[in-house]
Amino acid sequence: MGIPNESHLSRKYEKVITGNLRQGSAKKNNTSINAVFSYAVFINYFVFVLITIYSNSSFEADYAFNLIKILAFSDILMLSFLSINYRYLSSLPSFVILVFIWLFWMVTTCLLALKYNASDLRYSFVEVLYCPLSFLFFFVLFKSNQTLLSKINIVFLILLAFIFPLFVLEFNFRKTLLVDSFSVMRDIYFFILLLPWVLLYPKVQWKSVGIVVIIFAVLLAMKRTALLALVLALVVYFLSERIRVRKLIDWRFVVGICLFAAIIFPLYSYIDTQTNSYLSSRISSSIDDKGSGRLDIYNEVIKLQSESTIDAWVIGHGHNTVIRSLPSGLSAHNDWLEILFDYGLVGLALYSCFHLLLMHKILQLLKQRSYYGPPMAASYCLFFMISLTSHLVLYASYFAYLMAFWGSIFAISESENNSLPRTATFTHISS
């Protein structure tokens, strides 16, 4: 074999360098395209919240049509993004595969609901696509670029700051008109489901401010489900965080708890005074009013389910059909009952796997003493409690915040697990 001459080697290295330059240029262009999609999705978040709270304040039901258009535009954006970045959807963890199966089953059940109202089909498709696509969007986004975490985290905190004054203005507007505040109470889920993003932020001072703002909003909303979910999430977060850092009690933790108590109790008293003791009466009447009639709703849904055919038991009645079936026109106010009725035993099995895989991931992160473990544990507490006593899966605009958070954490933690040595026991957030 002859020795390659200098010109041959020169041409060979020139091809390698040219190829690397092209790859670098393509990667840079792809990053720019992804940034455009990210900006567009976040603008939709802000616009959606603004229109929702405005429509609740002005009692304009027609704005619901605009909200569906915003969700539809977001669906198109996220589908386009995923089609461009399809290469990141290989070697997927079990939970991501489950999201794809869940997406397929949700879309399938939309067709089952045609017998109720064919005109609602497009709205149903838009809603069922939004949450799974939100998970996949953020999963792929962070698969392609993990360094975005700190920036995305800040954007969600800005979203919290954006919602807060709107929420307070709406509350004051309704208080002035002396009308029922039910719509205000539902808006609280925009707040409380941003809690995991607040807990993810590395700076303790801003994290504390975010927690206090959410607590104030929950007290202002006077929604008991939100209050229970918030308390459970914060307790689990602080306990798991203390275990993670291996300091169950120290003076800073004690001082922090005392400061929170010194802030929360005056807030509670102030809001209770502003609402003419309505807040305290709602808390004290939790047992007497049977959870605002939830027990009666559960009995109605169970009765309807017991009268269902075998086919309906297996594949369900169709997307969002509890509302169409109950004389009261209400949802089941329990996602387990809702999913069994709408999506059948198949949907209930998928939903159960959803919970099991989430818990498995959380235990894995806590065992690794990962920074992401406590916020993930708090997010699951919100998911479990709200799903148990209210409705979360049906309301895509709320649930998407959690799905976005889980997609981000799954992508980052999977990448870190693949890159860290086997002996690694601790991961940290990029700041």
TAVENFEN-V796806 format. One record per run of one state. SS is the DSSP state (H for helix, E for strand, L for the rest). FROM is the first residue (numbers start at 0). LEN is the number of residues. Records with the same first field share a line. If there is no record, write none. Layout:
BEGIN
SS = FROM-LEN / FROM-LEN
END
This chain:
BEGIN
L = 0-5 / 58-4 / 84-1 / 88-5 / 115-2 / 144-1 / 177-4 / 192-2 / 200-3 / 221-2 / 244-6 / 274-3 / 284-5 / 306-3 / 315-6 / 325-9 / 367-3 / 389-6 / 419-12
H = 5-53 / 62-22 / 85-3 / 93-22 / 117-27 / 145-32 / 181-11 / 194-6 / 203-18 / 223-21 / 250-24 / 277-7 / 289-17 / 309-6 / 321-4 / 334-33 / 370-19 / 395-24
END
